[in-house]
Amino acid sequence: MTPRKQVTYSSRPNHAARAAHRAGERQFKTYDTSHIRPKKSKAPIAFAIILAIIVIGGLGWGGYTLFTSCSASQTAAETLAEGESVTVTIPEGSGARTIAELLLDNKVIGDSTEFVNRVTEGGHDSALKPGTYTFTGPLTLDEVIGQLVSGPNANGVSLTIPEGYTIARTAEAVAEATGGSVSAEDFTAAANNATAYEADYPFVAGAYNGSLEGFLFPKTYPIEGDATADSIIRQMLSQYQTEVASLDYSHAEGAGLSEYDVLKLASIIEKEAAADNRATVSSVFYNRLAIDMPLQSDATTAYEVGREPTADDVATDGPFNTYTNNGLTPSPICSPGLESIQAALAPETTNYLYFYFVPNDSGGLDYYFSETYDEHLAAIAGA
């Protein structure tokens, strides 16, 4: 917005949401036989013996589920912290439950029963592949299952791309993860040749200057030993395609935004908003677009100049300067996460036209939203 006091913008990786844990309960019924019991009969003892035999014998087919289901109500175990990695080898012939216990022991998942249920619900029982995997936390159950279905990364390498990374930063991460076998230069060149991917990924057609900026979806990817810049980019584009497939674009379309416009807006939200106010920040940008008011985002100028912008930078015209140009930027300014894309699709309903944020003593940011310029100035003065 307007110049700020030590305003910061950065890629603030979002913590992947943890999967919800469910616990199943099984109910057992017994028949009341008191009305047919002879006096001092030994039937209760016999019944108890028969029941014990049934339970013990049932372990071969249902008893295991009976007892493990009881343990499902326990509190979920600790899982991998942000950026923490572990290598797990899945033996040949391992079923979903065996795999679940291995993953639980290595903190990849927090609940083995929930994992098994999710595998079964998704029809992946026979699709989980043996081999050596590297998991980097935090991961959702679907991400873990996706890796197991895709197959092991033979060289034990994974690539983590946080929300807010640009092509340049992604290229550096790829070079580091592959030990230089895929150089940053090769990756950058491939990522700036969108036409090479249009046939398989039509949504990249018309990308600004042929750049795939914004489309390289942030997540953790397994990297095969023979990976190339092309194969890694295809992983990312496929993930983007999967993530947005079920999203509702109707509100954005009603405001005149295309899918590409939504990605541009989401990338700005990714840089300008905090985890708990994305939809509010989105509303400010929607309100400004509706009255043809410049977005005035420092983050867009920072993308162009490659650093925190100065007063002179925001006064100098350029294609990504949203102080001197109305409307959205020519392309996204980073790869936004799913939450920012969702915020760009469903903004909060407000009359805000301004927001201002400054670092607080807790290491976070304090935000101030205003409807008028006078309120905005007062918020800045009082911050």
Secondary structure, DSSP 8 states (H G I E B T S, - for coil): ----SS---------------------------GGG--TT-SHHHHHHHHHHHHHHHHIIIIIHHHHHHHHTTS-------TT-EEEEEE-TT--HHHHHHHHHHTTS-S-HHHHHHHHHHTT-TTT---EEEEEESS--HHHHHHHHHH---TT-EEEE--TT--HHHHHHHHHHHTTTSS-HHHHHHHHT-GGGGTTT-GGGTT-GGG--TTTS--SEEEE-TT--HHHHHHHHHHHHHHHHTT---HHHHHTT--HHHHHHHHHHHHHH--TT-HHHHHHHHHHHHHTT-----HHHHHHHHTSS--HHHHHS--TT-TTTS-S--SS-SS---HHHHHHHHS-------EEEEEE-TTSSEEEEEESSHHHHHHHHHH-
